[in-house]
Amino acid sequence: MKSKWFLRTLFITLGIGFIASLTVSPAFGKRVAMPTRVTTYDGKYFKGFQDPEYISYDQALREYLVKRIDQKYCIALDPKKYSGIDLLEIEALFKCKKSNESYESFLKMFPKRW
């Protein structure tokens, strides 16, 4: 009889813990909100690289990523030299960088736009 109540209590406790873990962010509330200029393009499809909306989205994305890379890694990049996609890749590579590797070795892999 006691084991029945113990198991019932255990399952209720685990269920509440599971539901609570789904509602709490993994960073414990430490969220960095994307600027509204970038989030205005959420879910939009673009006709191509020459689409004026895509060009303005790419510009907003580049400005945001350059600022974020500068804050995290103290590397000032020019938003006009790299595309938004390149900056996303650069940031991902910086996250995986080993301590003995330089940042410049990763930047050499990306063509600069003039």
ABEGO torsion letter per residue (X at the ends): XAAAAAAAAAAAAAAAAAAAAAABBAAGGBBBBBBAAAAAABGBBBAEAABAAAAAAAAAAAAAAAAAAAAAAGBBBBAAABBAAAAAAAAAAAAABBAABBAAAAAAABBBBX
